[in-house]
Amino acid sequence: MTPERIARLRQVLDRRQPDLTVVTDFVHKQRNLSAIVRNCDAAGVMDVHAVIGEEDYRAFRGTAMGSHHWVEVRRYAALEQAAQPLQAAGYQLLAAHLSEDALDYRDIDYCRPTAVLLGAERRGVSAAAERQVDACVTIPMVGMVSSLNVSVAAGIIIAKAQRQRQLAGMYDRCRIDEQTYQRLFFEWGHPAVSLFCRERGLRYPPLDEEGEIEEPSRWYARVRAGLAPVEEHDCE
C-alpha cells in the first residue's frame, strides 16, 4: 500500500464510532438499504443491524458491495435478535417513528450509546417494535408531505448524532479496541487475502510498517504446506 493509502485507512479507523449504530426493520428496497449503509460510513458508524429475509439480503448485498466493504451489515430474522442485545449492552434504542409521544430528533443526546431503528417506508416500525424501543423520534415537517424517504431520514438523524459527537470530541481520538482496529486495517487494506484467510480459517499474516504482508512468499509457502496458523473468522 502507498503511504497515502495507509494514512487514509488509519484516518477513517481513528474516527469510527463503536457505540453508534442503525437497526433496519424489514427495509426491503435495495436502494434504501444501500443509501443507509453509505450514510453510516460517512458518519463513522461501524455496523448496521438489518432485520431482513435471506433473499432480500442477498439481493441487497449484490448492489451495496462498495459501502458494505467499510460497514459491516449484520442480518437477523427477527427484530428482537438485533434489539435486545443492544439494549442489554446499554444502548438507547430510538425509533424514527411518528407517534403521539415522539420527541424532536434534535433534542436527543446522541453521545450516549445509541441505536437508531428505521422501519419500512410504507408501514414504518411495527407496533411490537414501538413497544420495545426506549423512545420514538420524529423530524419536524412544515410542508404538505408527512414523512421522508427512510434513507433520507436516516441521513438526517445520523448527521445530527455526528455533529453532537464532533462537538464533544468523540472523533478526536480512536475509540475502537486494538484488536478490532488491526483486524479492520488488514481487511480494508488486503481484502482479497482477508477473504482467502476467512474461507480457510487462517490467521491473518503479520504486516510490516508499510502495511504490507511480511515475507508474503514465505507465508504462502506455509499455507500450501499446511503450516500457517489457524484461527476462526466470521465470514459474514
Secondary structure, DSSP 4 states (H G I P E B T S, - for coil): --HHHHHHHHHHHTT-BTTEEEEEES---HHHHHHHHHHHHHTTB-EEEEE--HHHHHHHHHH-HHHHTTSEEEEESSHHHHHHHHHHTT-EEEEE---TTPEEGGGS-TTS-EEEEEEBTTTBS-HHHHHHSSEEEE----SS-----HHHHHHHHHHHHHHHHHHTTTTSS--S-HHHHHHHHHHHH-HHHHHHHHHHTBPPPPB-TTSSBSSHHHHHHHHHTT-SPB------
